[in-house]
Amino acid sequence: MKADSEPLRVVLSKNIKKYRNGFKYTQEKLAEKAGISSQSLNDIEGCRRWVSSKTMTKLAKALNIAEYQLLLPENTGKEKNAGKSSLKSLISLKDSVIGNIDIQFEKAMETGDFS
C-alpha cells in the first residue's frame, strides 16, 4: 500500500478486508460474488484503484451491507470519545438553530413581515 494513499481509499480498503474476512471470503470469492475481476478487487484493497459507484454497490451487496458502511472509519477508543464531543457539538448547533428560528419567528410576529 502506498504511504501517500488518500485516507478514504485506506478506509475503504480496510473495510472491504474486514467484511470479507468476516465472511471468510477470499478475494477471488468476493470478486466472483460481486461480479468484478479479482485483480480489480486486489487493486481496490491495495489502494491502487478507486471504485465507481456501481462497483461499490456490487461490493456492498455481496457483503450484505449498505454502501456507506464501506466508507466509515473504524472506531477506536479515541474516536468514541471524539464522537461524544461531536455529539455535544451537534446538540449545541441544534439548540443554536432552534434559538435562531424562535428569534426570527418572534420578530416576524411583531413586525408582520413573513417574507
C-alpha positions as CSV (number, residue, x, y, z in Angstrom):
1,M,0.0,0.0,0.0
2,K,1.4,3.4,-0.9
3,A,2.2,5.7,2.0
4,D,0.6,8.6,0.3
5,S,-2.8,6.9,-0.3
6,E,-5.8,9.0,0.2
7,P,-7.3,8.4,3.6
8,L,-10.7,7.4,2.1
9,R,-9.1,4.8,0.0
10,V,-7.4,3.4,3.1
11,V,-10.7,3.3,5.0
12,L,-12.4,1.6,2.0
13,S,-9.6,-0.9,1.7
14,K,-9.7,-1.8,5.4
15,N,-13.5,-2.1,5.5
16,I,-13.6,-4.4,2.4
17,K,-11.0,-6.6,4.0
18,K,-12.8,-6.6,7.4
19,Y,-16.1,-7.6,6.0
20,R,-14.6,-10.0,3.5
21,N,-12.7,-11.7,6.3
22,G,-15.8,-11.8,8.4
23,F,-17.4,-14.0,5.8
24,K,-14.2,-15.9,5.4
25,Y,-14.2,-15.0,1.7
26,T,-11.0,-14.9,-0.4
27,Q,-10.5,-12.0,-2.7
28,E,-11.5,-14.3,-5.6
29,K,-14.7,-15.4,-3.9
30,L,-15.8,-11.8,-3.1
31,A,-14.9,-10.7,-6.6
32,E,-17.0,-13.5,-8.0
33,K,-20.0,-12.7,-5.8
34,A,-19.7,-9.0,-6.7
35,G,-19.3,-9.7,-10.4
36,I,-15.9,-7.9,-10.7
37,S,-12.4,-9.3,-11.5
38,S,-10.2,-10.5,-8.7
39,Q,-7.5,-8.2,-10.0
40,S,-9.8,-5.2,-9.6
41,L,-10.6,-6.2,-6.0
42,N,-6.9,-6.7,-5.3
43,D,-6.2,-3.2,-6.7
44,I,-9.0,-1.7,-4.6
45,E,-7.9,-3.4,-1.4
46,G,-4.3,-2.4,-2.2
47,C,-5.3,1.3,-2.6
48,R,-4.1,1.3,-6.2
49,R,-7.6,1.9,-7.7
50,W,-10.7,3.8,-6.7
51,V,-14.2,2.3,-7.2
52,S,-17.1,3.5,-9.2
53,S,-20.4,3.9,-7.5
54,K,-21.6,0.8,-9.5
55,T,-18.7,-1.3,-8.2
56,M,-19.2,0.0,-4.6
57,T,-22.8,-1.1,-4.8
58,K,-21.8,-4.5,-6.1
59,L,-19.3,-5.0,-3.3
60,A,-21.7,-3.8,-0.6
61,K,-24.5,-6.1,-1.9
62,A,-22.0,-9.1,-2.0
63,L,-21.1,-8.3,1.6
64,N,-24.7,-7.7,2.7
65,I,-24.1,-4.2,3.9
66,A,-25.1,-0.6,2.8
67,E,-22.6,1.2,0.6
68,Y,-21.9,3.9,3.2
69,Q,-20.6,1.3,5.6
70,L,-17.6,0.8,3.3
71,L,-16.6,4.4,4.0
72,L,-17.0,4.5,7.7
73,P,-13.7,4.8,9.6
74,E,-13.0,2.1,12.2
75,N,-14.0,3.1,15.8
76,T,-11.3,3.2,18.4
77,G,-11.4,4.5,21.9
78,K,-10.2,7.9,20.8
79,E,-12.8,8.1,18.1
80,K,-15.6,7.1,20.5
81,N,-14.6,10.0,22.8
82,A,-14.4,12.2,19.8
83,G,-17.9,11.0,18.9
84,K,-19.2,12.2,22.3
85,S,-17.5,15.5,21.7
86,S,-19.1,15.7,18.2
87,L,-22.5,14.8,19.6
88,K,-22.2,17.7,22.1
89,S,-21.3,19.9,19.2
90,L,-24.3,18.8,17.2
91,I,-26.6,19.3,20.2
92,S,-25.2,22.8,20.7
93,L,-25.6,23.5,17.0
94,K,-29.2,22.2,17.1
95,D,-30.0,24.4,20.1
96,S,-28.5,27.4,18.4
97,V,-30.5,26.8,15.2
98,I,-33.7,26.4,17.2
99,G,-32.9,29.6,19.1
100,N,-32.4,31.5,15.9
101,I,-35.6,30.2,14.4
102,D,-37.5,31.2,17.6
103,I,-36.0,34.7,17.4
104,Q,-36.9,35.0,13.7
105,F,-40.4,33.8,14.3
106,E,-41.0,36.3,17.2
107,K,-39.6,39.1,15.0
108,A,-41.9,38.2,12.2
109,M,-44.9,38.1,14.6
110,E,-44.0,41.5,15.9
111,T,-43.5,43.1,12.5
112,G,-46.0,41.1,10.5
113,D,-43.3,40.6,7.9
114,F,-43.4,36.9,6.9
115,S,-41.4,37.2,3.7
